[in-house]
Amino acid sequence: MGLKHLIAVEKWTLLLAAVVLAGGMILLGRHAAFSLGVGASLSTLNAMSIRRIAGKLGPVLQQKPGLTVLLFNLKMGLLVALIYAAIRWLHVDAVPFLVGISLLPAAIFVVFVQYSLTPPKGDEETHG
């Protein structure tokens, strides 16, 4: 996955978070909207951190795959700790929180569909 894909994933995550949060504030109660916001915040922070790490360390990560695995595991450990903290001390509602935290995988799927439906540039066929 190239940097342009990660930028697209980050943009889609932010857009989906804005849409879901707007809908959640209108349709859900206060605590459910808060739970949705906490999940969406963690999801967007995750997308932003992935893009920034890849942007700053991209060439190094391609040369040293072990460093990629280490950074990924450290980032995931921090994410798990933040999820634990949200459940333990913020007492978030499970379903809205899961909807919010699922925005990054949804954005990855949207980018996959977007790039799979557009033909690659430079591979245009001529007929005739």
Backbone as a printed PyTorch tensor [residue, N CA C, xyz], in Angstrom:
tensor([[[  0.8590,  -1.1690,   0.0000],
         [  0.0000,   0.0000,   0.0000],
         [  0.8970,   1.2210,   0.0000]],

        [[  0.6930,   2.0970,  -0.9820],
         [  1.5080,   3.2870,  -1.1070],
         [  1.0120,   4.4190,  -0.2170]],

        [[  1.8160,   5.4720,  -0.1780],
         [  1.4770,   6.6170,   0.6540],
         [  0.1860,   7.2830,   0.1790]],

        [[ -0.0520,   7.2880,  -1.1470],
         [ -1.2900,   7.9020,  -1.6340],
         [ -2.5190,   7.1190,  -1.1670]],

        [[ -2.3880,   5.8080,  -1.0120],
         [ -3.4870,   5.0000,  -0.4910],
         [ -3.7250,   5.3110,   0.9910]],

        [[ -2.6330,   5.4720,   1.7320],
         [ -2.7780,   5.7880,   3.1550],
         [ -3.3920,   7.1720,   3.3650]],

        [[ -3.0370,   8.1250,   2.5000],
         [ -3.6470,   9.4490,   2.5740],
         [ -5.1340,   9.3530,   2.2600]],

        [[ -5.4940,   8.5420,   1.2660],
         [ -6.9090,   8.3550,   0.9320],
         [ -7.6590,   7.6840,   2.0750]],

        [[ -7.0360,   6.7050,   2.7220],
         [ -7.6710,   6.0460,   3.8660],
         [ -7.8830,   7.0440,   4.9940]],

        [[ -6.8890,   7.8870,   5.2500],
         [ -7.0300,   8.8890,   6.3070],
         [ -8.1610,   9.8700,   5.9960]],

        [[ -8.2290,  10.3350,   4.7600],
         [ -9.2890,  11.2770,   4.3800],
         [-10.6680,  10.6340,   4.5060]],

        [[-10.7930,   9.3970,   4.0500],
         [-12.0830,   8.7140,   4.1550],
         [-12.4580,   8.4570,   5.6110]],

        [[-11.4700,   8.1460,   6.4460],
         [-11.7550,   7.9390,   7.8670],
         [-12.2780,   9.2180,   8.4930]],

        [[-11.6500,  10.3380,   8.1790],
         [-12.1040,  11.6200,   8.7190],
         [-13.4970,  11.9790,   8.2040]],

        [[-13.7460,  11.7280,   6.9320],
         [-15.0650,  12.0240,   6.3640],
         [-16.1370,  11.1380,   6.9830]],

        [[-15.8660,   9.8480,   7.0910],
         [-16.8340,   8.9430,   7.7070],
         [-17.0790,   9.3120,   9.1690]],

        [[-16.0240,   9.7190,   9.8690],
         [-16.1800,  10.1230,  11.2670],
         [-17.0770,  11.3530,  11.3790]],

        [[-16.8910,  12.3090,  10.4890],
         [-17.7240,  13.5130,  10.5260],
         [-19.1880,  13.1760,  10.2600]],

        [[-19.4350,  12.3220,   9.2790],
         [-20.8170,  11.9510,   8.9400],
         [-21.4570,  11.1540,  10.0800]],

        [[-20.7290,  10.1830,  10.6140],
         [-21.2730,   9.3430,  11.6810],
         [-21.4990,  10.1620,  12.9540]],

        [[-20.5740,  11.0590,  13.2650],
         [-20.7440,  11.8850,  14.4590],
         [-21.9280,  12.8460,  14.3130]],

        [[-22.0950,  13.4110,  13.1350],
         [-23.2420,  14.2950,  12.9210],
         [-24.5510,  13.5190,  13.0810]],

        [[-24.6160,  12.3430,  12.4950],
         [-25.8010,  11.5090,  12.6460],
         [-26.0040,  11.0510,  14.0790]],

        [[-24.9170,  10.7310,  14.7600],
         [-25.0130,  10.2880,  16.1390],
         [-25.4900,  11.3810,  17.0800]],

        [[-25.0420,  12.6080,  16.8470],
         [-25.4870,  13.7160,  17.6990],
         [-26.9670,  14.0050,  17.5150]],

        [[-27.4710,  13.7470,  16.3220],
         [-28.8930,  14.0100,  16.0520],
         [-29.7590,  12.8530,  16.5470]],

        [[-29.3260,  11.6260,  16.3160],
         [-30.1870,  10.4670,  16.5560],
         [-29.9940,   9.7800,  17.9000]],

        [[-28.8240,   9.9250,  18.5240],
         [-28.5210,   9.1680,  19.7330],
         [-28.6040,  10.0470,  20.9760]],

        [[-28.6720,   9.3830,  22.0990],
         [-28.6200,  10.0950,  23.3690],
         [-27.2160,  10.6120,  23.6370]],

        [[-27.0840,  11.3600,  24.7340],
         [-25.8140,  12.0100,  25.0330],
         [-24.6820,  11.0090,  25.2630]],

        [[-24.9100,   9.9960,  26.0730],
         [-23.8340,   9.0510,  26.3800],
         [-23.4950,   8.1690,  25.1740]],

        [[-24.4990,   7.7970,  24.3950],
         [-24.2320,   7.0000,  23.1940],
         [-23.4530,   7.8240,  22.1660]],

        [[-23.7970,   9.1060,  22.0130],
         [-23.0540,   9.9690,  21.0900],
         [-21.6230,  10.1730,  21.5820]],

        [[-21.4550,  10.2800,  22.8970],
         [-20.1130,  10.3820,  23.4740],
         [-19.3120,   9.1150,  23.1770]],

        [[-19.9260,   7.9590,  23.3540],
         [-19.2570,   6.6890,  23.0780],
         [-18.8710,   6.5870,  21.6080]],

        [[-19.7560,   7.0190,  20.7370],
         [-19.4730,   7.0410,  19.3070],
         [-18.3040,   7.9720,  19.0130]],

        [[-18.2690,   9.1160,  19.6700],
         [-17.1810,  10.0650,  19.4730],
         [-15.8380,   9.5380,  19.9530]],

        [[-15.8470,   8.8290,  21.0720],
         [-14.5980,   8.2380,  21.5750],
         [-14.0820,   7.1990,  20.5910]],

        [[-14.9540,   6.3390,  20.0960],
         [-14.5440,   5.3310,  19.1190],
         [-14.0560,   5.9560,  17.8250]],

        [[-14.7680,   6.9810,  17.3480],
         [-14.3590,   7.6580,  16.1170],
         [-13.0280,   8.3780,  16.3030]],

        [[-12.8100,   8.9320,  17.4880],
         [-11.5370,   9.6050,  17.7710],
         [-10.3740,   8.6270,  17.7320]],

        [[-10.5560,   7.4760,  18.3500],
         [ -9.4950,   6.4690,  18.3220],
         [ -9.2390,   5.9710,  16.9030]],

        [[-10.2990,   5.8360,  16.1320],
         [-10.1560,   5.3660,  14.7580],
         [ -9.4010,   6.3880,  13.9030]],

        [[ -9.7470,   7.6600,  14.0400],
         [ -9.0620,   8.6900,  13.2530],
         [ -7.6200,   8.8760,  13.7100]],

        [[ -7.3720,   8.7980,  15.0090],
         [ -5.9870,   8.8830,  15.4920],
         [ -5.1560,   7.7180,  14.9710]],

        [[ -5.7550,   6.5490,  14.8760],
         [ -5.0700,   5.3800,  14.3300],
         [ -4.7180,   5.6050,  12.8650]],

        [[ -5.6620,   6.1040,  12.0800],
         [ -5.4070,   6.3580,  10.6580],
         [ -4.3300,   7.4240,  10.4740]],

        [[ -4.3910,   8.4720,  11.2890],
         [ -3.3940,   9.5370,  11.1810],
         [ -2.0030,   9.0440,  11.5690]],

        [[ -1.9320,   8.2110,  12.5890],
         [ -0.6220,   7.7060,  13.0170],
         [ -0.0240,   6.7690,  11.9740]],

        [[ -0.8440,   5.9530,  11.3480],
         [ -0.3400,   5.0590,  10.3000],
         [  0.2320,   5.8750,   9.1450]],

        [[ -0.4870,   6.9020,   8.7250],
         [ -0.0300,   7.7260,   7.6120],
         [  1.2360,   8.5010,   7.9720]],

        [[  1.3130,   9.0310,   9.1820],
         [  2.5050,   9.8030,   9.5730],
         [  3.7340,   8.9130,   9.7210]],

        [[  3.5460,   7.7480,  10.2920],
         [  4.6790,   6.8260,  10.4200],
         [  5.1780,   6.4120,   9.0440]],

        [[  4.2640,   6.0850,   8.1530],
         [  4.6620,   5.6780,   6.7970],
         [  5.2740,   6.8360,   6.0300]],

        [[  4.7670,   8.0570,   6.2600],
         [  5.3160,   9.2130,   5.5660],
         [  6.7280,   9.5580,   6.0100]],

        [[  6.9850,   9.4660,   7.3070],
         [  8.3060,   9.8280,   7.8200],
         [  9.3310,   8.7120,   7.6670]],

        [[  8.8850,   7.4770,   7.8130],
         [  9.8230,   6.3510,   7.8090],
         [  9.6270,   5.4120,   6.6340]],

        [[  8.9470,   5.8510,   5.5890],
         [  8.6220,   4.9840,   4.4580],
         [  9.7960,   4.2330,   3.8730]],

        [[ 10.8620,   4.9220,   3.4360],
         [ 11.9960,   4.1980,   2.8490],
         [ 12.6910,   3.2640,   3.8430]],

        [[ 12.7740,   3.6900,   5.0940],
         [ 13.4120,   2.8550,   6.1190],
         [ 12.5820,   1.5990,   6.3590]],

        [[ 11.2470,   1.7560,   6.3900],
         [ 10.3700,   0.6120,   6.6370],
         [ 10.4150,  -0.3980,   5.5040]],

        [[ 10.6440,   0.0730,   4.2730],
         [ 10.7470,  -0.8580,   3.1570],
         [ 12.0390,  -1.6550,   3.2050]],

        [[ 13.0960,  -1.0570,   3.7390],
         [ 14.3770,  -1.7460,   3.8100],
         [ 14.4660,  -2.6740,   5.0140]],

        [[ 13.7540,  -2.3360,   6.0970],
         [ 13.8230,  -3.1140,   7.3330],
         [ 12.4280,  -3.5710,   7.7420]],

        [[ 11.9820,  -4.7170,   7.2550],
         [ 10.6350,  -5.1760,   7.5910],
         [ 10.4580,  -5.4690,   9.0730]],

        [[ 11.5280,  -5.8030,   9.7690],
         [ 11.4260,  -6.0520,  11.2090],
         [ 11.0120,  -4.8060,  11.9620]],

        [[ 11.5090,  -3.6490,  11.5220],
         [ 11.1230,  -2.3760,  12.1410],
         [  9.6490,  -2.0850,  11.8870]],

        [[  9.1500,  -2.4530,  10.7270],
         [  7.7340,  -2.2770,  10.4180],
         [  6.8730,  -3.0780,  11.3830]],

        [[  7.2410,  -4.3080,  11.6100],
         [  6.4890,  -5.1640,  12.5300],
         [  6.5580,  -4.6130,  13.9530]],

        [[  7.7360,  -4.1550,  14.3740],
         [  7.8900,  -3.5960,  15.7120],
         [  7.0210,  -2.3570,  15.9010]],

        [[  7.0760,  -1.4230,  14.9450],
         [  6.2680,  -0.2060,  15.0610],
         [  4.7790,  -0.5180,  15.0200]],

        [[  4.3850,  -1.4660,  14.1760],
         [  2.9800,  -1.8500,  14.1050],
         [  2.5200,  -2.4230,  15.4380]],

        [[  3.3300,  -3.2700,  16.0410],
         [  2.9550,  -3.8610,  17.3250],
         [  2.9140,  -2.8280,  18.4410]],

        [[  3.8550,  -1.8860,  18.4430],
         [  3.8210,  -0.8140,  19.4440],
         [  2.5730,   0.0510,  19.2920]],

        [[  2.2420,   0.3750,  18.0520],
         [  1.0510,   1.1860,  17.7950],
         [ -0.2160,   0.4370,  18.1940]],

        [[ -0.2650,  -0.8430,  17.8890],
         [ -1.4290,  -1.6410,  18.2730],
         [ -1.5300,  -1.7940,  19.7830]],

        [[ -0.3980,  -1.9390,  20.4550],
         [ -0.4040,  -2.0040,  21.9140],
         [ -0.9430,  -0.7300,  22.5330]],

        [[ -0.5390,   0.4090,  21.9960],
         [ -1.0610,   1.6900,  22.4800],
         [ -2.5500,   1.8010,  22.2080]],

        [[ -2.9860,   1.3610,  21.0330],
         [ -4.4110,   1.4030,  20.7040],
         [ -5.2220,   0.5160,  21.6440]],

        [[ -4.7280,  -0.6710,  21.9290],
         [ -5.4170,  -1.5730,  22.8560],
         [ -5.4920,  -0.9520,  24.2480]],

        [[ -4.4140,  -0.2940,  24.6770],
         [ -4.4160,   0.3670,  25.9870],
         [ -5.4370,   1.5060,  26.0240]],

        [[ -5.5440,   2.2490,  24.9380],
         [ -6.5320,   3.3330,  24.8870],
         [ -7.9590,   2.7910,  24.8640]],

        [[ -8.1800,   1.6900,  24.1720],
         [ -9.5090,   1.0640,  24.1670],
         [ -9.8530,   0.5670,  25.5640]],

        [[ -8.8940,  -0.0580,  26.2240],
         [ -9.1100,  -0.5130,  27.5980],
         [ -9.4480,   0.6630,  28.5100]],

        [[ -8.7090,   1.7610,  28.3700],
         [ -8.9610,   2.9450,  29.1990],
         [-10.3490,   3.5100,  28.9290]],

        [[-10.7730,   3.5210,  27.6680],
         [-12.1010,   4.0370,  27.3430],
         [-13.1990,   3.1780,  27.9550]],

        [[-13.0140,   1.8750,  27.9220],
         [-14.0210,   0.9750,  28.4950],
         [-13.9970,   1.0320,  30.0160]],

        [[-12.8030,   1.0560,  30.5740],
         [-12.6530,   0.9900,  32.0350],
         [-13.0610,   2.2880,  32.7290]],

        [[-12.5550,   3.4260,  32.2420],
         [-12.7580,   4.6720,  32.9740],
         [-13.7880,   5.6040,  32.3600]],

        [[-14.0310,   5.5010,  31.0650],
         [-15.0440,   6.3590,  30.4540],
         [-16.4040,   5.6830,  30.3800]],

        [[-16.4490,   4.3800,  30.6170],
         [-17.6870,   3.5930,  30.6190],
         [-18.5120,   3.8260,  29.3450]],

        [[-17.8460,   3.6420,  28.2200],
         [-18.5070,   3.8560,  26.9370],
         [-19.5260,   2.7500,  26.6720]],

        [[-20.5790,   3.0910,  25.9370],
         [-21.5440,   2.0880,  25.4790],
         [-20.8920,   1.2600,  24.3720]],

        [[-21.1260,  -0.0280,  24.3900],
         [-20.4000,  -0.9370,  23.4990],
         [-20.7240,  -0.7230,  22.0240]],

        [[-21.9890,  -0.6880,  21.6710],
         [-22.3580,  -0.6520,  20.2460],
         [-21.9290,   0.6570,  19.5750]],

        [[-22.2420,   1.8290,  20.1410],
         [-21.7570,   3.0500,  19.4760],
         [-20.2330,   3.1410,  19.4440]],

        [[-19.5810,   2.6620,  20.4890],
         [-18.1170,   2.6600,  20.5110],
         [-17.5640,   1.7810,  19.3960]],

        [[-18.1530,   0.5920,  19.2120],
         [-17.7010,  -0.2990,  18.1410],
         [-17.9510,   0.2920,  16.7580]],

        [[-19.0650,   1.0100,  16.6120],
         [-19.3210,   1.6770,  15.3280],
         [-18.2390,   2.7170,  15.0690]],

        [[-17.8960,   3.4830,  16.0850],
         [-16.8590,   4.4980,  15.9270],
         [-15.4920,   3.9150,  15.6460]],

        [[-15.1360,   2.8610,  16.3400],
         [-13.8140,   2.2530,  16.1640],
         [-13.7240,   1.5140,  14.8260]],

        [[-14.8530,   1.1950,  14.2230],
         [-14.8820,   0.4710,  12.9500],
         [-14.7770,   1.3800,  11.7350]],

        [[-14.5940,   2.6540,  11.9420],
         [-14.5200,   3.5720,  10.8010],
         [-13.2550,   3.3780,   9.9690]],

        [[-12.1460,   3.0400,  10.6120],
         [-10.9130,   2.8040,   9.8490],
         [-11.0460,   1.5920,   8.9260]],

        [[-11.5170,   0.4400,   9.3950],
         [-11.7160,  -0.6640,   8.4450],
         [-12.7270,  -0.3230,   7.3470]],

        [[-13.7560,   0.4450,   7.6780],
         [-14.7250,   0.8600,   6.6500],
         [-14.0510,   1.7520,   5.6150]],

        [[-13.1890,   2.6600,   6.0590],
         [-12.4780,   3.5380,   5.1240],
         [-11.5150,   2.7410,   4.2540]],

        [[-10.8620,   1.7480,   4.8320],
         [ -9.9660,   0.8960,   4.0420],
         [-10.7590,   0.1770,   2.9560]],

        [[-11.9520,  -0.2960,   3.2910],
         [-12.8010,  -0.9630,   2.2970],
         [-13.2400,   0.0170,   1.2070]],

        [[-13.6040,   1.2390,   1.5890],
         [-14.0240,   2.2420,   0.6020],
         [-12.8730,   2.5510,  -0.3580]],

        [[-11.6660,   2.7030,   0.1720],
         [-10.5110,   2.9820,  -0.6890],
         [-10.2230,   1.7900,  -1.5950]],

        [[-10.3680,   0.5710,  -1.0710],
         [-10.1900,  -0.6180,  -1.8940],
         [-11.1660,  -0.6090,  -3.0710]],

        [[-12.4260,  -0.3490,  -2.7890],
         [-13.4310,  -0.3250,  -3.8590],
         [-13.1400,   0.8130,  -4.8240]],

        [[-12.7840,   1.9700,  -4.2950],
         [-12.5030,   3.1230,  -5.1390],
         [-11.3510,   2.8500,  -6.1050]],

        [[-10.2680,   2.2780,  -5.6190],
         [ -9.1130,   2.0270,  -6.4760],
         [ -9.2850,   0.7900,  -7.3440]],

        [[-10.1450,  -0.1310,  -6.9560],
         [-10.3470,  -1.3040,  -7.8060],
         [-11.2920,  -1.0070,  -8.9560]],

        [[-12.1370,   0.0080,  -8.8200],
         [-13.0620,   0.3600,  -9.8870],
         [-12.4660,   1.3230, -10.9070]],

        [[-11.4020,   2.0200, -10.5450],
         [-10.7750,   2.9370, -11.4880],
         [ -9.6600,   2.2040, -12.2130]],

        [[ -9.5930,   2.3520, -13.5330],
         [ -8.5290,   1.6600, -14.2760],
         [ -7.1760,   2.2930, -13.9600]],

        [[ -6.1270,   1.4760, -13.9170],
         [ -4.7900,   2.0250, -13.6640],
         [ -4.3520,   2.9350, -14.7950]],

        [[ -3.6690,   4.0000, -14.4540],
         [ -3.2040,   4.9500, -15.4630],
         [ -2.0130,   4.3780, -16.2040]],

        [[ -2.0010,   4.5410, -17.5060],
         [ -0.8890,   4.0500, -18.2990],
         [ -1.1500,   2.6980, -18.9500]],

        [[ -2.1840,   1.9910, -18.5490],
         [ -2.5030,   0.6870, -19.1330],
         [ -3.7520,   0.7640, -20.0100]],

        [[ -3.8790,   1.8450, -20.7360],
         [ -5.0570,   2.0150, -21.5650],
         [ -4.9030,   1.2080, -22.8550]],

        [[ -5.9620,   0.5000, -23.1950],
         [ -5.9440,  -0.2860, -24.4150],
         [ -6.4870,   0.5440, -25.5670]],

        [[ -5.9600,   0.2940, -26.7180],
         [ -6.5000,   0.9310, -27.9160],
         [ -7.2140,  -0.1300, -28.7270]],

        [[ -8.3780,   0.2100, -29.1740],
         [ -9.1670,  -0.7420, -29.9710],
         [ -9.2050,  -0.2590, -31.4030]],

        [[ -8.6410,  -1.0800, -32.2740],
         [ -8.7730,  -0.7900, -33.6810],
         [ -7.5600,  -0.4540, -34.3820]]])
